[in-house]
């Protein structure tokens, strides 16, 4: 019986997991690095253990420090969140071997799906459609392999994910430098520079299916998410359902995802990612963890994925069947990042001097930062996720724009204005987009001209401003301040 | 005194004159008359041409952070001095770090001959790699001495080129 969980993560996902623990009357243990001592996940948890310096390899990625912290606090289980150690099969095994429950699938499943080349081969054999490309490790005459697949093609890290170690190659001349760059990034990010080549789809949509399995062998899907709005191969806006597919395609894709999960005896929450173009979908990869964008699925299906991750890891069977899962209404997520969309999405660390979150029916904020917190360059620039729900896509877009327009965050540059402009754009509303959406419609994006109120606020804020006075209060008619005819140079 | 306010890549010449709760704001060649007051929660109520906005702001050195009209802005402020050049022309020979982050690699040293497009510096911030390339052919006359793995600040000089 799981009574205490250590969360081996930080930021919004650690907070999200702690909330689920609290609702389930499970104790939550946070771990943190030097720079995170006052981060929200540390303050929210029942206990918090310092595990090392900011550098992730000495803290959030250190097997021993995390397992020791779990032992020291008598935790029963470890939830890895996403990123960090969440898809590290060796870590999952180490956790299990230490008599702790790893909240996720079996270590062997993680390892298998983490090998993009191996998992693709396995899916093809199981009859799940895959993208044409080389099946194994890249070796021998690479030019010839590339010629066979045809340009444009994609070089990507076999161990990859999240857009790292990935390059698009338009012509044979670019191949060598792309391979070099991808393998160096792969080596640095994943400690493994094995690459695969595959056909590059030029106008694909990125769709994915949420899977949930228990240890009794039940696997169900919770429908799809549309994740085509990306920058630098990383998602910024997701929604469910996808406006791109009809019910027939939806059924086919969701069934293919369940088939993919069953092939590997999948238990716990996972996501099968597909590329979709010209009415066809292709298996891309399976993510063996909770996804950043799980919230939109929770909104339309009414099922708490994180709680089910914990229950399933504890041996509970799903208490509902596929037929019980309905996709209701429409949900959208916007990721608020510390980055500058007008400067190639460069990260923009800084101190959060003020933060006020939007409120209202159908608005959910998953936040990992708080007012007064320094956002450092040590970690991912994700600050918060705004998730909305409404009865249809158009209403959900309006609700999202409303929510974003009430998201106040001062002290650093964020992509909030950029997200608002996307919500207001005709191209997003029409929904006929691909993963190239940002490049095609927003590559030269700049903040629009400010209204006079913006400039006035900046210039007036530093001066001592008068308190608001009620209109009935008497004013001295002889005061120089009440003489509106003459203007006084501001001091 | 007039000052220059920069938002993104655009600059505006602005000036404000105040009288009690009234103000006259000049942005480039346009004038706006308004009223303002500070509310108890620290926000400002601003009325310009009968339109009312509740705005928030924070300040750090020359940067002002303003929330108004549902948008979070960052404004850089510079006072205008008569006869002075507001901004130096960017120099092509000098490559500065566009971000605050970690130095991952340095592919050259003082005196190294480089070609346009060569990767000279590799930085990492928020899990992303950023490669700084040589803007032209030349010789590295100066390169950062920060050790690999060390912290780099935005705007810090990474390397400088001279002619071959």
HADDOCK unambig.tbl for C-alpha pairs under 7 A between the chains (distance, minus, plus):
assign (segid A and resid 347 and name CA) (segid B and resid 99 and name CA) 6.95 0.50 0.50
assign (segid A and resid 347 and name CA) (segid B and resid 125 and name CA) 6.87 0.50 0.50
assign (segid A and resid 347 and name CA) (segid B and resid 126 and name CA) 6.71 0.50 0.50
assign (segid A and resid 353 and name CA) (segid B and resid 58 and name CA) 6.75 0.50 0.50
assign (segid A and resid 377 and name CA) (segid B and resid 100 and name CA) 6.74 0.50 0.50
assign (segid A and resid 377 and name CA) (segid B and resid 101 and name CA) 5.67 0.50 0.50
assign (segid A and resid 377 and name CA) (segid B and resid 125 and name CA) 5.24 0.50 0.50
assign (segid A and resid 377 and name CA) (segid B and resid 126 and name CA) 5.05 0.50 0.50
assign (segid A and resid 378 and name CA) (segid B and resid 125 and name CA) 6.57 0.50 0.50
assign (segid A and resid 378 and name CA) (segid B and resid 126 and name CA) 5.53 0.50 0.50
assign (segid A and resid 379 and name CA) (segid B and resid 126 and name CA) 4.61 0.50 0.50
assign (segid A and resid 379 and name CA) (segid B and resid 127 and name CA) 6.25 0.50 0.50
assign (segid A and resid 380 and name CA) (segid B and resid 126 and name CA) 4.55 0.50 0.50
assign (segid A and resid 380 and name CA) (segid B and resid 127 and name CA) 5.91 0.50 0.50
assign (segid A and resid 381 and name CA) (segid B and resid 126 and name CA) 5.78 0.50 0.50
assign (segid A and resid 405 and name CA) (segid B and resid 70 and name CA) 3.96 0.50 0.50
assign (segid A and resid 405 and name CA) (segid B and resid 71 and name CA) 6.36 0.50 0.50
assign (segid A and resid 406 and name CA) (segid B and resid 70 and name CA) 5.96 0.50 0.50
assign (segid A and resid 408 and name CA) (segid B and resid 67 and name CA) 6.43 0.50 0.50
assign (segid A and resid 408 and name CA) (segid B and resid 72 and name CA) 6.60 0.50 0.50
assign (segid A and resid 409 and name CA) (segid B and resid 72 and name CA) 6.60 0.50 0.50
assign (segid A and resid 410 and name CA) (segid B and resid 58 and name CA) 6.54 0.50 0.50
assign (segid A and resid 410 and name CA) (segid B and resid 65 and name CA) 5.48 0.50 0.50
assign (segid A and resid 410 and name CA) (segid B and resid 66 and name CA) 6.88 0.50 0.50
assign (segid A and resid 410 and name CA) (segid B and resid 72 and name CA) 6.77 0.50 0.50
assign (segid A and resid 411 and name CA) (segid B and resid 58 and name CA) 6.78 0.50 0.50
assign (segid A and resid 411 and name CA) (segid B and resid 65 and name CA) 5.97 0.50 0.50
assign (segid A and resid 413 and name CA) (segid B and resid 74 and name CA) 6.69 0.50 0.50
assign (segid A and resid 416 and name CA) (segid B and resid 72 and name CA) 6.98 0.50 0.50
assign (segid A and resid 417 and name CA) (segid B and resid 71 and name CA) 5.64 0.50 0.50
assign (segid A and resid 417 and name CA) (segid B and resid 72 and name CA) 6.70 0.50 0.50
assign (segid A and resid 447 and name CA) (segid B and resid 8 and name CA) 6.83 0.50 0.50
assign (segid A and resid 453 and name CA) (segid B and resid 46 and name CA) 6.76 0.50 0.50
assign (segid A and resid 453 and name CA) (segid B and resid 68 and name CA) 6.92 0.50 0.50
assign (segid A and resid 454 and name CA) (segid B and resid 66 and name CA) 6.50 0.50 0.50
assign (segid A and resid 454 and name CA) (segid B and resid 68 and name CA) 5.82 0.50 0.50
assign (segid A and resid 456 and name CA) (segid B and resid 25 and name CA) 6.82 0.50 0.50
assign (segid A and resid 457 and name CA) (segid B and resid 55 and name CA) 6.85 0.50 0.50
assign (segid A and resid 457 and name CA) (segid B and resid 57 and name CA) 6.94 0.50 0.50
assign (segid A and resid 457 and name CA) (segid B and resid 66 and name CA) 6.93 0.50 0.50
assign (segid A and resid 458 and name CA) (segid B and resid 57 and name CA) 6.81 0.50 0.50
assign (segid A and resid 458 and name CA) (segid B and resid 64 and name CA) 5.98 0.50 0.50
assign (segid A and resid 458 and name CA) (segid B and resid 66 and name CA) 6.49 0.50 0.50
assign (segid A and resid 461 and name CA) (segid B and resid 57 and name CA) 6.72 0.50 0.50
assign (segid A and resid 465 and name CA) (segid B and resid 37 and name CA) 6.19 0.50 0.50
assign (segid A and resid 465 and name CA) (segid B and resid 38 and name CA) 5.88 0.50 0.50
assign (segid A and resid 466 and name CA) (segid B and resid 21 and name CA) 6.27 0.50 0.50
assign (segid A and resid 466 and name CA) (segid B and resid 37 and name CA) 5.39 0.50 0.50
assign (segid A and resid 466 and name CA) (segid B and resid 38 and name CA) 6.02 0.50 0.50
assign (segid A and resid 467 and name CA) (segid B and resid 37 and name CA) 5.52 0.50 0.50
assign (segid A and resid 467 and name CA) (segid B and resid 38 and name CA) 4.92 0.50 0.50
assign (segid A and resid 467 and name CA) (segid B and resid 39 and name CA) 6.50 0.50 0.50
assign (segid A and resid 468 and name CA) (segid B and resid 37 and name CA) 4.89 0.50 0.50
assign (segid A and resid 468 and name CA) (segid B and resid 38 and name CA) 5.70 0.50 0.50
assign (segid A and resid 468 and name CA) (segid B and resid 39 and name CA) 6.09 0.50 0.50
assign (segid A and resid 481 and name CA) (segid B and resid 19 and name CA) 5.76 0.50 0.50
assign (segid A and resid 481 and name CA) (segid B and resid 20 and name CA) 5.02 0.50 0.50
assign (segid A and resid 487 and name CA) (segid B and resid 17 and name CA) 6.72 0.50 0.50
assign (segid A and resid 487 and name CA) (segid B and resid 18 and name CA) 6.84 0.50 0.50
assign (segid A and resid 487 and name CA) (segid B and resid 19 and name CA) 6.16 0.50 0.50
assign (segid A and resid 488 and name CA) (segid B and resid 17 and name CA) 6.34 0.50 0.50
assign (segid A and resid 488 and name CA) (segid B and resid 18 and name CA) 6.18 0.50 0.50
assign (segid A and resid 488 and name CA) (segid B and resid 19 and name CA) 5.92 0.50 0.50
assign (segid A and resid 489 and name CA) (segid B and resid 17 and name CA) 5.46 0.50 0.50
assign (segid A and resid 489 and name CA) (segid B and resid 18 and name CA) 6.77 0.50 0.50
assign (segid A and resid 490 and name CA) (segid B and resid 17 and name CA) 5.29 0.50 0.50
assign (segid A and resid 490 and name CA) (segid B and resid 18 and name CA) 5.55 0.50 0.50
